[in-house]
Amino acid sequence: MPRNRKADRKIIEPKKPKMFENIEPYDVPKTKLKKGGIFYNEGDRVHISYTDGDYEGVILNILSSQIIVRLDENDPDQDRFFFTTGLKMKKC
């Protein structure tokens, strides 16, 4: 009689790869921008003085050192990208 019989072995099911496991989606934390002692959040109306002119609009996104503002000019879908260093901002 053989020592290791295949019939006596336990059946081991293969593990699921991690990419197929059910996990909760990652929620990106909301960031705030603090400039001149004032906190700016997404959706705030701002007036920006920049080197090439003055702009007014609504903040769409705030990244770590950048913001995206939807301007109130002729084209309603016109968005503008600004770096926050050296930028003069006021809430409207």
Secondary structure, DSSP 4 states (H G I P E B T S, - for coil): --SS-GGGSPP-PPPPPGGGS--PPPPPPP--EEETTEEE-TT-EEEEEETTEEEEEEEEEE-SSEEEEEE-SS-TT-EEEEESTT-EEEE-
